[in-house]
Amino acid sequence: MNAVRQQPLSAAARDIEERIFRRGVSDQEVRQAIDLVAEYVATHTEQAPEGQDWWSAFAEVYEDLTRNFSVAQTEAFEIATDTILVGHGRPRWSCMRGGRGTPRAPAPSGGLPGRWSSAA
């Protein structure tokens, strides 16, 4: 059986987490949820192989933690969750969730503003 390497948060991951909180989502509820998901991933990465059962169980945890979050809280939490998962050698939740969870808002139509716009 291959041992899964656990790595502490890298400097880049800590930087991402700090940027999330500096952008106004610094409430304790999000920070606690991040700590809980980090603990869950660390514990369950060792105990269970990656597969549909693992992701289904993770989805339940994620949905329980984000049930009462605002859109901004959910987006900040998803970024932190992706960072945690990648740090443990797993794919990002934003890619694996499929149709689960809160869908992201669609991009505005008409292309990107300014010089990137196709209407220029």
C-alpha positions in Angstrom: 0.0 0.0 0.0 1.4 3.4 -1.0 1.6 5.9 1.9 0.1 9.2 1.1 2.4 12.1 1.8 1.0 14.8 4.1 2.4 18.2 3.6 2.0 21.2 5.7 0.5 24.2 3.9 3.1 25.6 1.6 4.0 29.3 1.6 1.9 29.7 -1.6 -1.1 28.1 0.1 -0.7 30.3 3.2 -0.5 33.3 0.9 -3.7 32.3 -0.9 -5.5 31.9 2.4 -4.3 35.3 3.7 -5.4 37.0 0.4 -8.9 35.4 0.9 -9.2 36.9 4.3 -7.8 40.3 3.3 -10.5 40.6 0.7 -13.2 40.9 3.3 -14.1 37.3 4.1 -12.4 37.2 7.4 -15.2 36.0 9.6 -14.6 33.3 12.1 -17.2 31.0 10.5 -15.2 30.6 7.3 -11.9 30.2 9.1 -13.4 27.4 11.3 -14.8 25.7 8.2 -11.4 25.8 6.5 -9.8 24.3 9.6 -12.4 21.5 9.7 -12.0 20.7 6.0 -8.2 20.7 6.4 -8.5 18.2 9.3 -11.0 16.1 7.4 -8.8 15.9 4.3 -5.7 15.1 6.3 -7.4 12.3 8.2 -9.4 10.8 5.4 -6.7 10.9 2.8 -4.7 8.4 4.8 -7.7 6.2 5.6 -9.4 6.0 2.2 -8.4 5.7 -1.4 -9.6 8.3 -3.8 -12.8 7.3 -5.6 -16.5 8.0 -5.9 -17.2 7.0 -2.3 -14.5 9.4 -1.0 -15.8 12.3 -3.1 -19.4 11.6 -2.1 -18.5 11.6 1.6 -16.4 14.8 1.0 -19.4 16.4 -0.7 -21.6 15.8 2.3 -19.0 17.5 4.6 -18.5 20.4 2.2 -22.3 21.0 1.8 -22.8 20.8 5.6 -20.1 23.4 6.2 -21.3 25.8 3.5 -25.1 25.4 4.0 -25.5 28.9 5.6 -22.6 30.7 3.8 -23.1 33.8 1.6 -21.9 33.6 -1.9 -18.7 35.5 -1.0 -18.1 33.1 1.9 -18.7 30.0 -0.3 -16.3 31.3 -3.0 -13.6 32.0 -0.5 -14.1 28.6 1.2 -13.9 26.9 -2.2 -10.6 28.5 -3.0 -9.2 27.4 0.3 -10.6 23.9 -0.1 -9.0 23.6 -3.5 -5.7 24.6 -2.1 -6.0 22.1 0.8 -6.9 19.3 -1.6 -4.1 20.0 -4.0 -1.7 20.2 -1.1 -2.7 16.6 -0.3 -2.3 15.4 -3.9 -6.0 15.4 -4.7 -7.8 17.2 -7.6 -9.5 20.5 -6.9 -13.1 20.3 -5.5 -14.2 22.9 -8.0 -13.4 20.4 -10.7 -14.6 17.2 -9.0 -17.9 18.4 -7.7 -19.7 18.1 -11.0 -23.2 19.3 -10.5 -23.0 19.4 -6.7 -23.0 22.4 -4.5 -23.6 26.1 -5.3 -23.0 26.8 -9.0 -20.8 29.7 -9.8 -22.4 32.7 -11.5 -22.1 32.7 -15.2 -19.6 35.1 -16.8 -21.1 38.3 -18.1 -22.0 38.2 -21.8 -20.2 40.4 -24.3 -16.7 39.3 -23.5 -14.1 41.0 -21.3 -14.2 44.7 -20.7 -11.7 47.2 -22.2 -9.0 46.2 -24.5 -9.9 42.5 -24.1 -13.4 42.9 -25.5 -14.2 41.4 -28.8 -16.5 44.4 -29.5 -13.5 46.8 -29.8 
